[in-house]
Amino acid sequence: MKKLFLMLFIAFPLLSIAQIKFEPGYFIENESKTECLIKNIAWKNNPTSFEYKLNEADDIKTKNISTVSEFNINESYKFIRTTTNVDRSETALDRLDNSKQPKWNTETIFLKVLVEGKITLYQYEDSNFIKYFFSTENDAKTEQLVYKEYLVDGGVAENNFFRQQLYNLMKDEKFTISRFENLKYKKSDLVKLFAEYNGNSGTKMKNLSEKQNNGKLNLRFTPGITFNSLDVLNDASNYKLEFGSKISFRIGAELEYILPFNNNKWSLFIDPNYKSFKLDRMKGNQSLSASYKALEVPMGVRHYMYLSDKSRLFIDATYAASLKIGNNYIRYGYTELEVSNISSVAFGLGYGYERYSVEARYTINYNVLNYVYWRSNFDTFSIILGYKFL
């Protein structure tokens, strides 16, 4: 437990080192453009306000949707204010209604620009509610691309009117109806279509989505060493077996998904690894022996703190299920206790540079026995090396 407190003591000051930066941008208010520095949060949900400074020495101020018609950060995140109809039909499967028609609600919102050109594509996101909009160079009025799931006898049907909308908009570029028949109402499909159309239209096209946060997968090889310590106690007799400590090796591979928001500071990962622990010792005239071999599957969440484009600090938390392999036991004299499949919680602190990383991960004391009176304190502290090859 002391190791955990030490790691937390180190981690908390580090959280203040790599805060989200204020980046060059502008906002438009009352048709007046103000150049400034805007706090780039890389919003998951479309914002209603933002923080800015006129220069590095300036105090932080806030602007909101009531006065700002547009703001832009570093030619990557651009939001425009619009008053438009939004389909607020329920999207959760257990809340779908029976109507094919959208439930329109007139709202004033900031829309995020994804692709800008002859026809501009926008996105609006609020938790799991995601809708796409468009406007044309001849008509700045924004309109939603219509897609709705609804209930019918025997299942769920889809209103894919957005395909007809896009065909009507883009058929001048000799796109045939077949180009739209299987189009999905998702960001990647729509961005690809709008970029293709605008790129062929002869007008200047900006694909801002390329500069915005996008989800991505990382695959790492994760070998390491683990410092193990084990104590076994009998609560009925207060009998205690102290097995001491031993170093063992672990080998694993980590699959990580970088979440597409908040400047890629958050990720989810799974780190299956094999670990083994074998210890024999004498307590007086009594022999003590412990053997533990398992496939451990930690699943966790990680937070990055970027120091530069190449280096980063990170902290993470994991919940792990373990599947024992072979004969796992704790023996004292002629008595043998069976080791169980277990679950555990761990916390990590690490540093990464380009493809390489190193992490210290502490697993909170956990019990590897499933008996009424016997329990164990199995304590592990791992140093995990990482090499990203994908």
RAFENVEN-V604555 format. One record per backbone hydrogen bond with DSSP energy under -0.5 kcal/mol. NH is the residue of the N-H (numbers start at 0). CO is the residue of the C=O. If there is no record, write none. Layout:
BEGIN
nh & co
NH & CO
NH & CO
END
This chain:
BEGIN
nh & co
4 & 0
5 & 1
6 & 2
7 & 3
8 & 4
9 & 5
10 & 6
11 & 7
12 & 8
13 & 9
14 & 10
14 & 11
15 & 12
16 & 13
17 & 13
22 & 20
22 & 37
24 & 35
25 & 71
26 & 33
27 & 69
28 & 26
28 & 31
29 & 66
31 & 28
33 & 26
34 & 32
35 & 24
36 & 52
37 & 22
38 & 50
39 & 20
39 & 37
40 & 38
45 & 124
49 & 62
51 & 60
52 & 36
57 & 54
60 & 51
62 & 49
64 & 47
66 & 63
67 & 63
68 & 27
69 & 27
70 & 78
71 & 25
72 & 76
73 & 23
73 & 71
75 & 72
76 & 72
77 & 75
78 & 70
79 & 110
80 & 68
81 & 108
83 & 81
83 & 106
85 & 104
87 & 85
87 & 102
94 & 91
95 & 92
103 & 101
104 & 85
106 & 83
106 & 104
108 & 81
108 & 106
110 & 79
110 & 108
111 & 122
112 & 77
113 & 120
114 & 120
115 & 205
119 & 134
120 & 114
121 & 132
122 & 111
123 & 130
125 & 128
128 & 125
129 & 127
130 & 123
132 & 121
133 & 142
134 & 119
135 & 138
136 & 117
138 & 135
142 & 133
144 & 131
145 & 143
147 & 158
149 & 156
150 & 96
151 & 154
154 & 151
156 & 149
158 & 147
159 & 157
161 & 145
162 & 159
163 & 159
164 & 160
165 & 161
166 & 162
167 & 163
168 & 164
169 & 165
170 & 166
172 & 169
173 & 170
174 & 169
175 & 173
178 & 175
179 & 176
180 & 176
181 & 177
182 & 179
185 & 183
189 & 185
190 & 186
191 & 187
192 & 188
193 & 189
194 & 190
195 & 191
196 & 192
197 & 193
198 & 194
199 & 195
200 & 196
202 & 197
205 & 115
207 & 113
207 & 205
208 & 113
209 & 206
210 & 207
211 & 207
215 & 257
217 & 255
219 & 253
220 & 386
221 & 219
221 & 251
223 & 249
224 & 382
225 & 247
226 & 380
227 & 225
227 & 245
228 & 378
229 & 243
230 & 376
231 & 240
232 & 374
233 & 238
234 & 232
234 & 372
237 & 233
238 & 233
240 & 231
241 & 239
242 & 229
242 & 240
243 & 229
245 & 227
247 & 225
249 & 223
250 & 273
252 & 271
253 & 219
254 & 269
255 & 217
255 & 253
256 & 267
257 & 215
257 & 255
258 & 256
258 & 265
260 & 258
261 & 41
263 & 260
264 & 260
264 & 261
266 & 301
267 & 256
268 & 299
269 & 254
270 & 297
272 & 295
273 & 250
274 & 293
275 & 248
276 & 291
278 & 289
280 & 287
282 & 285
283 & 281
285 & 282
287 & 280
288 & 330
289 & 278
290 & 328
291 & 276
293 & 274
294 & 322
295 & 272
295 & 293
296 & 320
297 & 270
298 & 318
299 & 268
300 & 316
301 & 266
302 & 314
303 & 264
304 & 312
306 & 310
307 & 310
311 & 351
312 & 304
313 & 349
314 & 302
315 & 347
316 & 300
317 & 345
318 & 298
319 & 343
320 & 296
321 & 341
322 & 294
323 & 321
324 & 292
327 & 325
328 & 290
329 & 336
330 & 288
331 & 334
332 & 286
334 & 331
336 & 329
338 & 327
339 & 367
343 & 319
345 & 317
346 & 361
347 & 315
348 & 359
349 & 313
350 & 357
351 & 311
352 & 355
353 & 309
355 & 352
356 & 385
357 & 350
358 & 383
359 & 348
360 & 358
360 & 381
361 & 346
362 & 360
362 & 379
363 & 344
363 & 361
365 & 377
367 & 365
369 & 337
370 & 373
374 & 232
376 & 230
377 & 365
377 & 375
378 & 228
378 & 376
379 & 362
380 & 226
381 & 360
382 & 224
383 & 358
383 & 381
384 & 222
384 & 382
385 & 356
386 & 220
387 & 354
388 & 218
388 & 386
389 & 218
END
